Amino acid sequence: MAKKNIHTVFNKERKMWETKKEGQEKPLVSSHTKEKALEKSIIEAKKNKVEHIIHNKDGKISDKDSYGKDPNPPKDKKN
């Protein structure tokens, strides 16, 4: 069974940043700031050894970080 990635997304209706597991509607954590949501998302992604996908307020993907076993890791100059 494939592990489910973690997403940091903005919920427009609730005006909150959320940490969500891929394929689940209910968030794992909600935060008022993107920074707090990122902290929680990174912890969850590391714990599950999955990819962390970060979205902008408009829903577009702004960044990705992999915390799993990547056989061909990219040369990420940011982290």
Buried (B, 14 or more C-beta within 10 A) or exposed (E): EEEBBBBBBBEEEEEBBBBBBEEEEEBEBBBEEBEBBBBBBBBBBBEBEBBBBBBEEEEEEEBEBBBBEEEEEEEEEEE
